[in-house]
Amino acid sequence: MKIKTNKLLKILRLLRPGLAQKAIIEQTKHFIFTGTNIITYNDEVCISYPFESDFVYSVPADQFLKILSNIKDEEIDLAVKDESLNLKTKKTKAKFTTEVDNQAAETADEITNKKIRFRKLPEDFMEAIKLCVFSTSKDMSVDQIHLTGVYADGNNVVGSDDFRISHYEMKKELKDSFLIPATSVSSLVSFEIEKYGLKDGWVYFKTKDGILFCSRLIDSDYPDPLEFFDFKGMRVRLPEDLKEIVDNAAILAEGDFDVDKKINVRIEDGKIKCKGESDVGWIETNTKIKFKKSAEFTINPYFFSEVLNKTDTAVIGEDKILFQSDNFKHLIALF
């Protein structure tokens, strides 16, 4: 079968979140061609992309993707012959072999072919989980496992790590509640999801093009965090140039990935200071603020920048600071 190189590359890159980094079952590191879909599956996430092919095969994802990325020809020809996948272009020929192990393929096929009752998602659900995922924890201990996920219930979406809480109030309610791992959310936000469904401990998300993003759910209760938003504090108008200062601090903020980066924010002597620091160096910029007391916290600069797009005020209490817009709240414990 023939296909445009860039089209296949785009599909495979979308499927990467479903690949295992380390695997006992080799096929969890493969792109699985089923004849009607291309699937990736790693026991936590399963992604299925509608794709008609005249063969059924699984191919090692890392090597296959690297070779495709280096091909300059606009079109490639794929065919299975003698239990190998053959790739051919005007200038390149390649052959991929794989051990026959159908366990991952069978599991992925079982997950994606279940009968699911899909419901329409609230139109602001994707924005809600994108904002709340920044506040989740990475602590996988049993008593903290619920904090590693984003919780959706009714029209509420929440993320917290016990030091900060993000709460988004959607315009419409979900018919169900579920707790989805933050690692899944970080990948899910790349898709234009319209519908969802629940089945056997998994949540299924579906795009208008029929792409399925399936994630295993966290089986844990989630406490009501809304009581923590009720406190006394002083409402303070934030400086107009604060976002610019935050973006500046982000350049030298420590963290391997954007989602991991942190900056220090300190208020004292009528000034607010934002500091980004890493092995490369540090940068600190300040601007005036009408608040005479002291306060200090850390925050992800990219998330903070998003928050500042929504609000220009904060409520500062003795031990916490609240940023709030019409439908979004972010609460941080102060040092």
N, C-alpha and C positions, 0 to 999 in steps of 0.2 A: 504494500500500500504506500501511496505517496502523500506527503504532508509538508506544509510550509515549515521550515526550520524554526522561525521565530514563534509561530503559533504553538508548536510543541514545547518549546522552551518556556513560554509563558505559563502553560498548563502545569508543567513539571515543577516550576518554581513555586506555584501556588500550593502544590501538594507536599512540599518539603516539611511542614510542621508535623506531618503524620509519620515521618521517618524516625526510627530509633537511632540514638547516637552510639549506644553499645547494645549488643543483642546476643542472646543465646540462640534465638531462632533467626537464622540468616535473612529470611524473607521480610522481616520487619525493617530491613535496610534496603528494600527493593521497591521499585515501581512495579506494580502488579497490573498487567493488561488483562482484562477479563473478557474482551470481545465487545462489551458494551460500555465499559468504564475503565479509567485508570485509577487505582486505589493505592493509598499508603496507610499503614496501620502499625502502631507501636504499643498497643495495649492500653494506652491512655487516650489517644486520639486516633480517629479513623476519618480519612477524607476521600471522597469519591467524586470524580469528575467525569461527566458523560463524554464518552469517546468511542466511536465505532472503529473497530479494527478487525481484520480478517485472520487474527491469530490470538491465542491465549498464551501468555508468557509473563515471567517476572525477570527483571533485569537489575543488577546492582546499581543503585541510584547515584552514588557518588561519581563513579567512573563514567556512567552513561551521560550524566549531566555535564561533566567536564568536557567530554568529547563533543557533545552537541554545542556547547558554548564556544568551542574553537572552530566550528564549521562555518565557513563563509558563504557556502552555496545556499541559495534561497530555498531549495527543496531537497528533502531526503526521501529515500525509499526504504521501508522496513519490511522484512519478511522473515518468517521462521522456517528454517530448513535443517533437517538432521538434528533436531533438538537444540538448535542455536538460533539466536536472533541476529540476523544480518542487516547491517546498515550500509547504505550505499548512496553516494552523491556523485557529481561529475568528477570530483577530485579525490574523494575519500572512500575507503572501504573499511569496515570493521565487523568483527564477529564477537558476540557475547554468549558465554556459556554459563549455566547455573546448575546448582544441585537441585534435584527434584525434592522439594519439601513443601507440601501443600497446606501445612498447618495454619500459617499466617493468612494465606489466601482464603482458605475455607472460613476462618474466623471473621475476616474482613467482609467476605461475601455474606455471611450470616447476619452480621451487624447491619450492613447497608440494605439488605433485602427484607428486613422486618416490616411488618405492617404498622405504620405510624400514623396517628391522628395528628395532623399538623394544624397549628393555630397561627393566626397572624400576630406578629410581634408589634408592640407599640413602636411608633415611628422613631422615637428617641431612645430606644433600648440600646442601640449600638453606641451612641454618645455616652449613655449612662455607664455602661461597663468599661468603656475606654477611660473615663475619668476616675472611676472607683478602683480600678485595678492597681493604680499607683500606691494605694494605701494598704495593700495586702502584705502579709508576713511571709517570710521564707522559712520559718521555724516549723519543721515537719514532725515535732514531737506530738504524741497522741493527744495531750490535753490542749494543744494549740492548733491542731490540724484544720479546724474550721476557719482560722484566720488566714489560711493560705488560699482562700477562695473568694469569689465575688458572689454575694447572696442576692437573689432576686425573689421578691415576694409581693404580690399585688402590684402597686405602682411604685414600690420602693426597691432601689438597688443600693447595696452597701458594701464597702470594703474597709477593713480595719486591721491594724497590727497591735492594738492595745495602747499605742502611743498617739495614733491619729485615726480619724474616722472620716470617710467620705460617704455622703448620702445624696442620692439623686432621686427626685420625685418625678416619675414619668407622668405624661398627660393621661395615659390610659393604663388600666390594670392588666396584669397577666392573670390567666386562669389558674396557673400553677405556681409553686415555689420550688427553687432549686439552688444548689450551691456548686458552682462551677470553678474548677481550679484556675488560679491566676495564670498559670502557664498556658492553659488552653485559651483564655481570654486574649492574651497577648498576640496569639496567632489569629484568633477569630476576627479581630477588628480589621483584618485585611480583606475580609469578604463582605459583599453587599447582601446581608442576610434579610430575608423577609418573613420567614416562618420558623416555627420551632415545634418540637414534639418530645415527649418523654417515653422511655421504654426500658425496663429492666436495668435501672441504675445508670442509664445513659441519657444525655440530652442530644437531640438531633436538630441541627439548624440547616435551613435550605434557602438557596438563592433562587431568583426567578429563572435562572438558566439551568436549574436542576442540580447544582453542586451541593453535595451533602458534607457538612462538617459535624462530626459526631465526637462528643467528649464524655468520658467517664465522669460521673458526678462524685462529689465528696459526701460520704454518708455520715453526717454529723448535724446536730442541732446548732442553731445560730442564735445567740442572745440578742435581745432588743437593744440597740445602741442609742436610740433616739433620746433617752433620758439624759444623756451626757451633754446634749446641746442646750439644755436649760440651765443657764448660769448668769450671774450678774457681771457686767463688764462695761467698759467705756467704748463707745463707737468712735472710730478714728477714720478720717479720710486719708487714703493712701496717696503718696506723691504721684504726679502725672508721669514722671520719668522712671518710676520703679520697675516697670517691665523692661525697659532698656538696660537698667542696671542688672537685673536678674539674668537677662540674655548674655550680658557681658561676663558675668560670673560663671555661667555655664561652660564657657570656653575652656577653663582650667579646672572644672569640677572633676573630682575623682570618680571613677567607675568605668568598667569595661564596656558597658552598653548604656544607651541613653536612659533606659528605665532604672538603672542602678545608680545614676549620678546623684550627688547631694551637694547642696551649698549651705553655708551657715548664714543665718539672718539674725542680726542683733540690733535692738533698738535701745539707745541710751543717749542722754543729754540732747534730746530733741532731734536726733538723727537716726536714720535707718541705714544699716550697713549690710551689704551682701558680699560674701567672700567665697570664692571658688579656689580649691587647693588640691594639688596632686603632686606626683613625683616630678612633673615638668616644672612646677612653680606655683605661684598663687597670685590672685588679683582680688582687691577689695575696693569697692566704690560706695560712697555714701551720698545721701541726699536728705534734705530737711523733712521732718514729720512733726505734726502738732500733737506730740505725746511726750510727757516729761519723765515718765517712769521707765524702768528697764524691762526688757523681755528678750528672749533668745530661743530660736528653734532651728531645726534643719529641715530641708524640703528638697524634693526633686525640682531642678530649675525649669525643666520643660513643662512639668505639670503646673508649677507655680505660674508660669507664663500663661498657660491656658486659663487658670483661675482668674488672673488679672484681666483677661479678656472679658470676663463675666461680671466682675465687681470692682469697684474702686474704694470700698470701705472694709474695715475689719472691726470685730468686737474683741477687745483685749481684757481678759480677766486676770485674777491672781495667778492662776496656774495653767491657763489655756488661751488660745487665740482662735477665733472663728472667722472664716471667710464665707460669705453667703450671697447668692444671687436668688432669683425667683424660684428656681427649681433645684439648685445645687448648694450643698453645705460641705465645708471641709474644716474639721476641728483638729488642732494640733496641741499636744501637751508642751508647755514651756519648760525650759531648763530650770 
